[in-house]
């Protein structure tokens, strides 16, 4: 099987020549483009997530031999979360090679964080099946690069950090309120407000409730930091 020009280019950016090119084709095929005669990347995504997790767990243990589980867990989460996967996907221009259905194409699917993160995990699985764990590990370590040894000592996500800040001051946990939802069903935009018991608040928008809540929490942490400076 001969890869199309865009997939040949992606293969070059990955630094891996596939013995089974059909694996790369499947890895970049979104469910909106899949069908009876075309497999999508969902099963590969499932596997790639686990391969990525193992590689990152090993890397973090090797990076800091004295770290406790409590220190390692937030660093691990920061490295494998969808946002980080999407960042890496953008760096290798994975979006340019995605095979999407018409609706996803029209709604900007090549730029969507969830699609990019899922596709990168699927690509990792494709490399793992094609050439084994060591090759997949080398790819992951190269793509993540300095992220591994520069991951913040306190790598908690924004919602966790905000909740712990509130609890340390005897406040109730922050609440998240959906202010609005706009756009078509296949590409909604949520505006979420994060509120603290002391009246401080901040809002943010994103393409999913989860991401909007994280963004709002991050915005509120910035408000808190500014008030304290």
LINNOR-V575874 format. One record per residue. N is the residue number from 1. RES is the residue in three letters. PHI is phi in radians with two decimals (* if undefined). NEAR is the number of other C-alpha atoms within 10 Angstrom. D_LAST is the distance of its C-alpha to the last C-alpha in Angstrom with 2 decimals. Layout:
((N RES PHI NEAR D_LAST) (N RES PHI NEAR D_LAST))
//
This chain:
((1 UNK * 7 60.12) (2 UNK -1.73 9 58.63) (3 UNK -1.32 14 54.99) (4 UNK -1.19 11 54.10) (5 UNK -1.05 10 52.52) (6 UNK -1.18 13 48.98) (7 UNK -1.35 19 49.34) (8 UNK -1.08 18 50.89) (9 UNK -1.13 17 47.88) (10 UNK -1.12 20 45.53) (11 UNK -0.97 17 47.69) (12 UNK -1.14 12 47.27) (13 UNK -1.18 13 43.48) (14 UNK -1.28 18 43.62) (15 UNK 1.30 11 45.97) (16 UNK -2.40 16 48.40) (17 UNK -1.71 15 51.89) (18 UNK -1.35 16 52.96) (19 UNK -1.27 11 56.34) (20 UNK -2.14 15 56.11) (21 UNK -0.99 17 54.58) (22 UNK -1.08 15 54.90) (23 UNK -1.15 20 52.01) (24 UNK -1.18 24 49.62) (25 UNK -1.03 21 51.12) (26 UNK -1.14 23 50.48) (27 UNK -1.11 28 46.92) (28 UNK -1.76 30 45.93) (29 UNK -1.67 22 47.95) (30 UNK -1.29 22 45.92) (31 UNK -1.04 16 47.64) (32 UNK -1.20 14 48.01) (33 UNK -1.92 18 50.36) (34 UNK -1.25 17 52.04) (35 UNK 3.04 9 55.32) (36 UNK -1.03 6 58.68) (37 UNK -1.78 6 59.32) (38 UNK -2.49 12 55.77) (39 UNK -1.34 18 53.52) (40 UNK -1.66 23 49.79) (41 UNK -1.70 27 46.97) (42 UNK -1.11 20 46.00) (43 UNK -1.19 13 47.94) (44 UNK -1.14 24 46.71) (45 UNK -1.02 22 43.11) (46 UNK -1.00 14 43.75) (47 UNK -1.23 18 45.11) (48 UNK -1.06 26 42.55) (49 UNK -1.02 21 39.69) (50 UNK -1.28 15 41.42) (51 UNK -1.11 20 42.18) (52 UNK -1.03 20 38.58) (53 UNK -1.07 16 37.45) (54 UNK -1.13 12 39.95) (55 UNK -1.07 17 39.07) (56 UNK -1.19 22 35.34) (57 UNK -1.08 19 36.06) (58 UNK -1.08 11 38.33) (59 UNK -1.12 16 35.94) (60 UNK -1.20 19 33.04) (61 UNK -1.11 14 35.44) (62 UNK -1.25 11 36.67) (63 UNK -1.22 12 33.24) (64 UNK -2.41 12 32.01) (65 UNK -1.32 8 34.96) (66 UNK -1.79 10 33.02) (67 UNK -1.22 13 30.67) (68 UNK -1.46 10 31.33) (69 UNK -1.06 10 32.11) (70 UNK -1.12 8 28.83) (71 UNK -1.42 15 26.99) (72 UNK -1.27 18 29.44) (73 UNK -1.00 15 29.51) (74 UNK -1.16 18 26.06) (75 UNK -1.15 24 26.64) (76 UNK -1.02 19 30.04) (77 UNK -1.06 17 28.82) (78 UNK -1.15 20 26.34) (79 UNK -1.44 21 29.27) (80 UNK -1.83 19 31.92) (81 UNK -1.15 14 30.20) (82 UNK -1.03 21 31.57) (83 UNK -1.06 16 28.59) (84 UNK -1.19 17 29.06) (85 UNK -1.03 26 32.81) (86 UNK -1.16 23 32.44) (87 UNK -1.05 16 30.33) (88 UNK -1.10 19 33.12) (89 UNK -1.04 23 35.73) (90 UNK -1.14 18 34.31) (91 UNK -1.13 12 34.39) (92 UNK -1.80 17 38.12) (93 UNK 0.92 17 38.70) (94 UNK -1.12 25 40.15) (95 UNK -1.00 25 39.91) (96 UNK -1.14 15 42.62) (97 UNK -1.80 19 45.08) (98 UNK -1.15 23 44.51) (99 UNK -1.79 22 47.63) (100 UNK -2.09 22 46.65) (101 UNK -1.28 15 48.64) (102 UNK -1.04 11 48.82) (103 UNK -1.11 13 46.36) (104 UNK -1.21 19 43.65) (105 UNK -1.07 14 44.44) (106 UNK -1.22 11 44.07) (107 UNK -1.66 14 40.77) (108 UNK 1.34 12 39.12) (109 UNK -1.01 21 39.75) (110 UNK -1.15 21 39.40) (111 UNK -1.86 17 35.67) (112 UNK -1.24 15 35.01) (113 UNK -1.05 21 32.75) (114 UNK -1.11 18 35.02) (115 UNK -1.14 21 38.17) (116 UNK -1.15 27 36.83) (117 UNK -1.11 26 35.56) (118 UNK -1.10 24 38.83) (119 UNK -1.15 29 40.92) (120 UNK -1.12 29 39.27) (121 UNK -1.06 29 40.04) (122 UNK -1.15 28 43.58) (123 UNK -1.12 27 43.93) (124 UNK -1.02 28 42.96) (125 UNK -1.12 29 45.69) (126 UNK -1.07 28 48.14) (127 UNK -1.16 26 47.66) (128 UNK -1.05 20 47.99) (129 UNK -1.18 17 51.26) (130 UNK -1.26 20 52.53) (131 UNK -2.39 16 51.95) (132 UNK 1.70 12 50.71) (133 UNK -1.11 16 47.64) (134 UNK -1.05 12 47.28) (135 UNK -1.19 15 47.21) (136 UNK -1.11 24 44.69) (137 UNK -1.07 21 42.51) (138 UNK -1.06 11 42.70) (139 UNK -1.09 18 41.76) (140 UNK -1.07 19 38.70) (141 UNK -1.10 16 37.45) (142 UNK -1.24 12 38.00) (143 UNK -1.19 16 36.32) (144 UNK -1.37 17 33.21) (145 UNK 0.87 12 33.15) (146 UNK -1.21 10 29.93) (147 UNK -0.99 13 28.21) (148 UNK -1.21 17 29.98) (149 UNK -1.57 14 28.83) (150 UNK -1.98 9 25.32) (151 UNK -1.04 15 24.52) (152 UNK -1.04 12 21.20) (153 UNK -0.96 11 21.64) (154 UNK -1.91 12 19.97) (155 UNK -1.77 18 21.71) (156 UNK -1.13 18 21.63) (157 UNK -1.27 17 21.90) (158 UNK -1.07 18 19.18) (159 UNK -1.11 22 21.22) (160 UNK -1.14 16 21.73) (161 UNK -1.07 16 18.11) (162 UNK -1.16 22 17.19) (163 UNK -1.10 17 20.22) (164 UNK -1.18 16 19.52) (165 UNK -1.09 16 15.98) (166 UNK -1.14 17 17.78) (167 UNK -1.11 13 20.70) (168 UNK -1.14 10 18.82) (169 UNK -1.91 8 17.73) (170 UNK 1.29 10 21.26) (171 UNK -1.60 14 20.88) (172 UNK -1.20 13 23.53) (173 UNK -1.02 17 23.12) (174 UNK -1.09 22 21.63) (175 UNK -2.00 14 24.37) (176 UNK -2.15 21 25.18) (177 UNK -2.05 15 27.18) (178 UNK -1.36 15 29.27) (179 UNK -1.46 12 28.89) (180 UNK -2.85 11 31.50) (181 UNK -2.45 17 33.72) (182 UNK -2.17 11 35.33) (183 UNK 1.58 10 37.65) (184 UNK -1.21 9 40.86) (185 UNK -1.05 8 41.43) (186 UNK -1.44 10 41.48) (187 UNK -2.60 17 38.12) (188 UNK -1.29 15 35.96) (189 UNK -2.13 18 32.39) (190 UNK -1.76 22 30.35) (191 UNK -1.96 22 27.39) (192 UNK -2.09 27 25.55) (193 UNK -1.90 23 22.85) (194 UNK -1.69 26 20.75) (195 UNK -2.22 19 20.27) (196 UNK -1.87 18 18.84) (197 UNK -1.06 13 20.64) (198 UNK -1.45 10 17.90) (199 UNK 1.73 6 18.45) (200 UNK -1.22 13 15.60) (201 UNK -2.72 20 17.33) (202 UNK -2.81 19 17.59) (203 UNK -2.21 22 20.80) (204 UNK -2.76 20 22.29) (205 UNK -2.22 21 25.83) (206 UNK -2.86 18 28.00) (207 UNK -1.46 19 31.66) (208 UNK -2.60 16 31.66) (209 UNK -1.07 19 30.16) (210 UNK -1.05 13 28.86) (211 UNK -1.19 19 27.04) (212 UNK -1.16 23 25.70) (213 UNK -1.13 26 24.39) (214 UNK -1.09 23 22.65) (215 UNK -1.14 24 21.16) (216 UNK -1.16 27 20.03) (217 UNK -1.09 30 18.45) (218 UNK -1.12 21 16.62) (219 UNK -1.12 19 15.48) (220 UNK -1.23 24 14.31) (221 UNK -1.07 21 12.36) (222 UNK -1.16 13 10.57) (223 UNK -1.08 14 10.04) (224 UNK -1.07 15 8.75) (225 UNK -1.10 10 6.23) (226 UNK -1.13 9 5.23) (227 UNK -1.16 8 5.63) (228 UNK -1.51 7 3.81) (229 UNK -1.47 5 0.00))
//
